[in-house]
Amino acid sequence: MGTASSRDGGGSSSHPQQHRSGKGHLGIPPSGGPLTTKEYRARLATSGGTQGLVFAQSGLRLRYAFASLRGYYPSTPDKANQDSLCVHTHFGGDPEQAFFGIYDGHGEYGTQCSQFAKDKAGVCLCA
């Protein structure tokens, strides 16, 4: 997963919903790989465009996006994406702060581990 920011931009402080998108350069699979374009796109999860936050007190506007590509395992082609993410606005009760977490799961219990870390970060860091 990745994030990006910009000084300009804007939008609402809503939390992104993860969904698939074939837009832009992320929708183009690398050439010569074992997957078809359709299979590649089915593995891609994105924010579907830029999300935005506005910090009213400072006037700061933040834009961010995410993309995650489920791994390719020939022995388990339908293995789920093990990555998790979170965006917490009003981090620590401060309306001028936000927390962005990216949790990269690996192994047999990677999904559960990344979800556990995400859930604990939401409870421990943002309460």
PETA-V535835 format. One line per field, one symbol per residue. phi: phi as a letter, one per 40 degrees, with the letter a starting at -180 (. if undefined). A space follows every 50 residues. Layout:
BEGIN
phi=???
END
This chain:
BEGIN
phi=.ababacchihcccccbcacabcgcccbcccgccbcdcccccccbbcghc bbbbcdccgcbbbaabaabccbbdcbcbcccccbaabbcfdggcccbbbb bbbbcagdbdcccccdcccccccccbc
END
